[in-house]
């Protein structure tokens, strides 16, 4: 088999693996998978929001998943490592999955778009763009694009700063596609550096060398345990989001 066919075959298997993981560990908030081939086997890194669900009780989830990857996907001696996502709201794949579940439950697509953009920007994103396409409001297919913040569109900046993902959801109206692009502040290049960040860095540089800056992290006991619980909580909050139609009615 030629090198080109090998690349195509590996890409196809990776696509099938991602589709399987999106459904198998959906409750764990699956984002992406990293695969590295080694002389002794295959290293598989799973990026999820809730590692405990993937690991399972006494590692039972890891053992079951290892058998599936070895038998069904032909991975040689898979060694799975679970990596926790600190800010799931800044991961396009996680937000695509959450928004698609809102649409599947019958939430108006514009209300879901407004809520998703608001959640992403409040999490600290530099910019976000959400594109929805398909049977949105009638029999004819259409698409809408909504943006907020700073989002580089092309060039090296876009390749470094912006990450994106696409999801599809089947609704009563038909198939709807969701594409989310997120620009993250920690990846920005000098052209997009903010003055506020420069000021913070200057203040830190003025501290003595022996002073160490430690970021405090607090565990929220009210944090939902699964993605389904997170979706149920958002369903109650999403009703308070104003859409463009409601704003227009108020201005009339």
Order of alpha helices (4+ residues) and beta strands (2+ residues): alpha-beta-beta-alpha-alpha-beta-alpha-alpha-beta-beta-alpha-beta-beta-alpha-alpha-alpha
